Amino acid sequence: MTFEVLVNVSLRPGIADPQGATIERALPALGFAGVGHVRVGKSIAFTVDADDEAAARSTVEDLCHRFLTNPVIEDSSISIAAVAPVD
């Protein structure tokens, strides 16, 4: 089976986010008063082939831990959906 995967990576709470701080400082000048607590992250979309959703999730979790994130300073959330087979 093929699964569509979306991994959202964000800095852990308490880790400085200079990009988020820069965006937050610029917002009032652009007319966006009242927006705060800006944090910047990244999203990574891909497909993975696996026997079932549990196997796909296990593969993606390992991929996140070993390659897509820095587990010391970043957290990740994973969304997985089976791709409908094409006839």
Secondary structure, DSSP 8 states (H G I E B T S, - for coil): -EEEEEEEEEE-TTS--HHHHHHHHHTGGGT-TT-------EEEEEEEE-SSHHHHHHHHHHHIIIII--TTTEEEEEEEEE-----
